[in-house]
Amino acid sequence: RNQKDAVLIFHGRGGEDRETDDLRSAMRASDASVGISRFVDCFNWEQWIDQDPTRLSRVAQDVGARLGRALADEAPGLRSLHVIGTSAGGFVANQCVSDPV
């Protein structure tokens, strides 16, 4: 909530895995090596994943839109947001920063 800079990673349909863990660790290590202090984490959106794969992109876009609006409302001091989506998480990431807030 009080962060000015953040990196959000969005996993694919299978949830968090070695890829997202490695990416989070690498981002944190890289930031630390150059003295950057920002929030870096993976947003777990598994609870909203529909079992019907034909709905996956729409559900992911809805999650991203809601998250984008929530960030705008609840983190007014946020000055930079870097989003990374792997596989289906790309839909979440894209919509998180695409909808007008």
C-alpha positions as CSV (number, residue, x, y, z in Angstrom):
1,R,0.0,0.0,0.0
2,N,2.8,2.4,0.8
3,Q,5.0,1.3,-2.1
4,K,6.0,3.8,-4.8
5,D,7.3,1.2,-7.2
6,A,6.1,-2.3,-7.9
7,V,6.6,-5.4,-10.1
8,L,3.7,-7.8,-10.4
9,I,4.2,-11.2,-12.0
10,F,1.1,-13.1,-13.2
11,H,1.4,-16.8,-13.5
12,G,-0.2,-19.0,-16.1
13,R,-3.1,-21.4,-15.8
14,G,-1.1,-23.9,-13.8
15,G,-0.4,-21.4,-10.9
16,E,2.9,-20.4,-9.5
17,D,5.8,-22.6,-10.5
18,R,9.6,-22.7,-10.8
19,E,9.4,-20.1,-13.6
20,T,7.6,-17.5,-11.5
21,D,9.7,-18.3,-8.5
22,D,12.9,-17.9,-10.5
23,L,11.7,-14.7,-12.1
24,R,10.7,-13.2,-8.7
25,S,14.1,-14.1,-7.2
26,A,16.0,-12.7,-10.2
27,M,14.1,-9.4,-10.1
28,R,14.6,-9.0,-6.3
29,A,18.3,-9.9,-6.7
30,S,18.8,-7.5,-9.6
31,D,17.0,-4.7,-7.7
32,A,19.1,-5.3,-4.6
33,S,22.4,-5.2,-6.6
34,V,21.7,-1.7,-7.9
35,G,20.0,-0.4,-4.8
36,I,16.4,-0.3,-6.1
37,S,13.7,-0.7,-3.5
38,R,10.4,-1.8,-4.9
39,F,7.8,-4.4,-4.2
40,V,8.2,-7.6,-6.3
41,D,5.8,-10.5,-6.1
42,C,3.6,-12.9,-8.0
43,F,-0.1,-12.2,-7.9
44,N,-1.9,-15.5,-7.4
45,W,-5.1,-15.5,-9.3
46,E,-5.8,-19.2,-9.3
47,Q,-9.0,-18.8,-7.3
48,W,-10.7,-17.2,-10.3
49,I,-9.5,-19.6,-13.0
50,D,-12.4,-21.2,-14.6
51,Q,-12.1,-25.0,-15.4
52,D,-13.6,-24.2,-18.9
53,P,-10.5,-23.3,-21.0
54,T,-12.6,-21.4,-23.5
55,R,-13.4,-18.9,-20.8
56,L,-9.8,-18.5,-19.5
57,S,-8.9,-15.3,-21.5
58,R,-12.1,-13.5,-20.5
59,V,-11.8,-14.5,-16.8
60,A,-8.1,-13.4,-16.8
61,Q,-9.0,-10.1,-18.4
62,D,-11.7,-9.5,-15.8
63,V,-9.2,-10.2,-13.0
64,G,-6.7,-7.8,-14.5
65,A,-9.3,-5.1,-14.9
66,R,-10.4,-5.4,-11.3
67,L,-6.9,-5.4,-10.0
68,G,-6.0,-2.3,-12.0
69,R,-8.9,-0.4,-10.6
70,A,-8.1,-1.6,-7.1
71,L,-4.5,-0.5,-7.5
72,A,-5.6,2.9,-8.7
73,D,-8.0,3.3,-5.7
74,E,-5.9,1.8,-3.0
75,A,-2.4,2.7,-4.0
76,P,-2.5,6.4,-5.0
77,G,1.2,6.8,-4.3
78,L,2.2,4.2,-6.8
79,R,4.4,5.9,-9.4
80,S,5.6,2.9,-11.4
81,L,4.2,-0.5,-12.1
82,H,6.0,-3.2,-14.1
83,V,3.8,-6.1,-15.0
84,I,4.9,-9.5,-16.3
85,G,2.5,-12.2,-17.4
86,T,3.5,-15.8,-18.3
87,S,1.2,-17.6,-20.6
88,A,-2.5,-17.0,-19.6
89,G,-1.1,-14.5,-17.0
90,G,-0.4,-12.2,-19.9
91,F,-4.1,-11.5,-20.2
92,V,-4.2,-10.4,-16.6
93,A,-1.1,-8.3,-16.9
94,N,-2.3,-6.6,-20.1
95,Q,-5.7,-5.7,-18.7
96,C,-4.3,-4.6,-15.4
97,V,-2.6,-1.7,-17.1
98,S,-5.0,-1.2,-20.1
99,D,-8.3,-0.2,-18.6
100,P,-8.8,3.4,-17.8
101,V,-8.6,4.0,-14.1
